[in-house]
Amino acid sequence: MDDSVRSEVGRIAPVEGLRGVAVLWVILFHCFVLRPDDPWMRLAAASPLAPFVRNGYLGVDLFFLISGFLLAMPWFVHEERRRPPPSIAGFYARRFWRIAPAYYVQIAFLFVVVLPMLRGVDYWRHDLWVYLYNFFAHALFLHNTTPLSSGSMAVNGALWTLSVEAQFYLLLPLTMPLIVRWPRAALLASLAVAAWWRVASQLGLDGLVRAELAMGRIWNWPEASVRYLLLHQLPGYLAHFALGIVLGRAWLRGRDRARSAWPFDLMGAAALLLLYWTLAIDGSLLGGWSWVLPVIALAAMLSWSASRPGALTSSILGRGPLAWVGRISYSAYLYHLPLLILANEFLVGTPAWLLIPLYLAATLSVAWISWRYVERPFLRRYAREREPTARAVTMANT
């Protein structure tokens, strides 16, 4: 039986548009980092929105919140309706067919197109074993485990988040029975683990650090690089996923209730103010806990977009350009960074004010092609293969 989010609760259109916001935010951030002298980026840096531009990596935090929000819902629905938990094997299969085909095509694009264009067609001759290691580490979603592969050969460093997502997918169905029973305790435990990990990755975990340094002795990895790598592992983001899960549970429980819009609008405005204040004014207010503030603000924005009654969020996020970008956001995320690196390398003669618009058009076009001819066909094929099984289960239960 199909236990996907859409089959259980339907399409939450504004959340799709929020995905569009997240991917555009990340793209803008990488443009700011890699093209700081671009006239568009100078304009952004001089605007009141500069704190958001400089901290566009938070789009990744928003993606993690959305993943937790959506993917845990079937377990809560089944618990609410007193049905058996969703199939673990079915969950893994859906996640694989959702992310792997487009991801593997993009990996082929890196090795067959991007690396030869940047380093010559015989690039592999210089460091054959490094590229082989990178190939298999990326194929297994383990490329975030060592500095040798975490930067994706300096051509698509954004891919580390796919490792974190894949590891979250492995963990989620195994822990959901406990989360369904004790959601608040699970959130507090996840927050404690994330906080501990973020401190330990900088001041402790000496055994792991020594192991990484020994593995990378030939490349002379600095300890700071190893600790930065450890900081960005799944334990450091457990609070993001858990907060998204708890928000998803709250959305399910309140989706059919009559509510006023103004409390949600007040919450959304307060979240924007908190985010701006944290990023622009006093980002270290809570010391080592300051990372929590943007996460709370983004979680409130997610709750506003999904739960606000009325047509406002549907009009802004549920249809139109942001909804379209949200639909292709996964492929846009996969391709945006290597395409930007190629644009910087090969479009040097392009008028400065024109390069970023051309780059954005190319990125969204490639993303649409990937969504249309890779993502969607594999998802439809998986759905067709599952349909006879779902019918058989339904008939057996009637």
N, C-alpha and C positions, 0 to 999 in steps of 0.2 A: 504494500500500500504506500502511496506517495505521502510522506510526512514533511514535505517542504513547507517553507514559511508561507508561500503564496497559496498553496492548497489548503493550509490550515486557517489563515487569517485574511487572505486576500492581499492585494497590492497596497502598500502604504506609500502613495505617490510622493508626498513631500520629502520623504527620506531619500528617495531616488534623486531628487533635486539637490538635497544636501550633499550627496555623493559628488554631484557636479561642482558644488562649492569647494569641497575638499580637494578635488583633483586640480581645479584651477588655482587654488591657493598654493598647492605644492609646486605647480608649474611656474607660477609667478615668483615664488621663492628661489627656484633654481635659475630663473632668468636673472634675478637680482644678484645671485652669487656669481654666476658665470659671465654676466654682461653688466658689470657695475657702471660702466661708462656709457651704456646705451642711453639715448635721450629719453626713452620711455621709462627706464629704470631711474634715471636722475630725477625725472618728474615725480615718480612714485616716492622716491626717497625724500623729496622736499615737501610732500603732501602730508596732511594729517593722518593718512593711512600708513605712513612709514612703519610704525611699530608692527602692524599686521604683515606688511611685506617682509620685513626682516625676520619675522618669526613664522614664515609660511610652512615650516616643517611641522607645525601643529596640525596641518591638514592630515598628516598620518595619524595623530592622536584621534582626530575625528573619525577616520576610517575604522580604527580599532573599536571605538565606542559603538559605531553603527553595526559592526560585525557582532559584537556581543548582544546588542539590542535585538537584532533580527534572528540570529541563528539559534538562540535558546528558546524561542517562542513555542515551537512544537512540543517541547517537553511540558511547558506550563499548560498548554491547551489540552494535552492528553491527561494531565493530572486533574485539570478542572472537569473534564468529561468522564473521568474514571476509566480511561482506556489504558492499555499497556504502553510503556514508554516507546518512543519511536525507535526504529531499527538502527542499531549502531552501524551495521554494514551498509545500510541504505544511506545514512548520513555521510559516511566516508565516500561512497560512490558518487553521490551528488556533488560533494565538495571537489572531488578529483575532476569530474567532467566539467565543473564550473570554472576551475582555474587552470588546470594543467594544459589543455590543448593550446590556448592562446599563449600561455607562458612558454611552452616548448617551442612554438613557432618563433617567438621573440628571441629565445636562446639561439636558435638556428640563425636568425637575422644578425645577432651579435657576432657569431663566429664566422659566418659566411660573407657578411656584407660590411659591418661596421669595423671590425678589427682589420680586415684587409685594406679597407679604405684609409684607415688611420695609420697602420703600421706596415703596410705592404703585404702582398699575397703570400709571402713566405714567413709571415710573422711567427708561426708556430715553431720554425726551426731554431729560433733563438732560446726559447724556454718551453720546449715540448712538454716536459713533465708538469710545469706550472699550468699550462693550458689544459692538459688532460685532467689534472686535479680539479681545476675550475669547472670543467665540463661536467664531471661526475658529481661534484659537490652541488652545482646548480641543479642538475637533473634530480637529485635527491632532496632538494630544498634544505640543504645543510650548509649553504655557502656563507651563512652568518657565523659559523663556528670558529673560523680562524681569520686573521688579518690577510692571509694569502688569497682568500676568495671573497671576503666580506665586501670589498669595494667593487666586485664584479669587473675586474680587470681594468678599472678606471674608466669604463665606458657606460656603466649603468649602476652606479652606486645606490640607487633607490631600491634595488631589488632585495635588500636585506629585510625589508618589511614583509616580503612574501614568505620568507623563512619563518618569521614570527607568526604570521597568520596560519601557515600550515601546521606549525607546532600547536597552536591554539585549537585548530580543528581536531588534531589527534586527542587532545586533552578533554575537550568539551563534553562529548557523549559519555565519557568515563566518570566525570564529576557531576553531571547534571542531576542524577538521583539525589545526591546530597544537597545540591543547590536548591532544587525544588522543595526539599523538606525544610532547609534552614537558609533561606536567601539572605537575610541580614547578616547572619553569622558568616556566611560565605563571603559577603562583601567586605566585612571587617577583616577576615583572615587574608583575603587577597590584598587589601590595602596594607596590612602589616607585612606580608611577604614582599610586596613591591617596595615599600619603604626600606625594609631591611636590605634587600638586594641592591638598591641604589646606593646605600651607604657602604655595604660590603664590597661592591665592585670597585669602589674608589679607595677603600682603606683596608680591606680584608681579602678573602678568597685567595690567599697566598699560594695554596697548592695549585689552583687552576692557573693563576698567573705564571707560576714557575713552569707548568706543563706547556703553556702556550709559548713562553719564551724559549724553552728548550726545542720545541717543534720548529720555531722560526729562527734558530740560531744562525743558519746560513744567510738569512735575509736581514738579520740584525734588527728585528722588530723592537721598537722602544716600549718600555713598560706602559707608558701613557696610552699608546695605541691599543695595547691588550686590554687595559682597564676600560677604555672607551668602548671597545667591542663588547666586553662583559656587561657594561651598563645597558646596552641595547639588546639584551636577550629577553625572552618571553617573561621571566619572573618580574622584570622591571615594569612590565605593562599589564600584569594581571589585574591591577585595580581598574584600568581602562575597560577591559573586557567585562569584569564583574559589575562595574557600574552600569555599563550598557545593558547587561542581562537584567539587573534589577529594574532599570527604567522600562525595559520591554515587558516585564511582569506587571509593572504599574500601568502601562498603556493597555494591556489586555484587560485588566480589572476595571479600568475606567472608560473603555471605548464606547460603551452603550449608555453612559450616563449623560443626562442633560447638564451642561456646564456653561458658565459665562466665559467670554473670550478675554476680558480685561485682566484677570489674574495671570493668564499665560502671557499676555503682551507685557505686563509688568515684569514677569520673570525673564522674558527674553531681553527686554531693555536692560534689566539689572545685570544679566549675563554679559551682554556686550560691554557695559561699563566696567564690570569686573575684569573682563579680558583686556580691555584697553588700559585700564589702570595698572594691571599686573605687568603688561608688556612695556608700557610707555613710562610709567612713573616709578613704581617700586616693585620690580620683579623679584626682589629678595626679601620681601616682607616677612615670610615665615621661615627664613633660613633654609635648612635642608628640606623643608616641607613645601617650599614655594612651588614646586612642580605640580602640586595638587590643585592650585587655584585655576590655571587654564583648563585643566581637565574638568573641574566642576562647572566652569563657565560653558565649555563646549557641550557638556552633558545637559545643561539647562537649555541650550539652543536646540539640541536634539529633541528634548522633551517638548519644547515649544513647537517645533516644526511638525512633530508627529501627532500631538495631542490637542492643539488649539482648535476649538470649534469654529465653524465659519469657513469662508472661501479664501481667506487671505493667504494662508500657507499653500493651499492648493494652487492659487493663481501665481504665486511667486516661484514655488519650488516644484509643484506637481505637474506642471505643463509648461511648454515653451522652451527657451534655450537651455535653462539650467537642468530641466528634466532630460532633455536630449543629451547633454554632456554627461549627466549622471548615468544614463543608459550605457554610454560607451566609456565610462570613467576607468574601468579596469584596464582596457586596452590603452587608453590615453596615458595611464600611469606607467604601463609597461614600456611605452615607446618614447615618452616625452624627453627623457634625459639623453639617450643616445642621439636622438634627432637634433637636440640643442647643441650637443658637442659637434656633430657633423656640420650644422649650420655655422658655428663659430669657425670651423676649420676651412670650409669650402665656399662660404658666401662672404668672404672678407671684402669684396668689391661692391657689395650691395649697399645702397644708401642706408645710413644707420637707422633712420626713422621707419624704414620699410622692413628691416630684417625680422623683427619680432612678429609683426602681423603675418608675414609669410611663414614664419616658423609655426605660429599657432594654427594657421590654416592647414599646413602640412601635417601637424600632429593630430588635429581633429579628423582630418581626412584618413590618415593611416589608421587611427583608432576606429573609425566607422567601418573601414574595410575589414579590420580584424574582428570587430563585433559581428559584422554581417556575414562574413565568410568563414570564420573560425569559431567564435564563441557560440553564436546562435545555432548553427547546424549541429554541433556536438550536443548542445543542451536538448535540442528537439529530438535528436536520435536517441539520447538517453531516456527522454520522456516516452517515446514510442515503445522502446524496449520494456519500460516499466508498466505500460498501460495494461497488457494482459494480466500481469501479476496483480495489479491493483483491482481489476475487475473480479479476479478469482477470489481475492480476499473479501471483497464486498459481498459477493454471492454467498461465500461461506458464513458470513456473519449475519445474513438475513434469513 
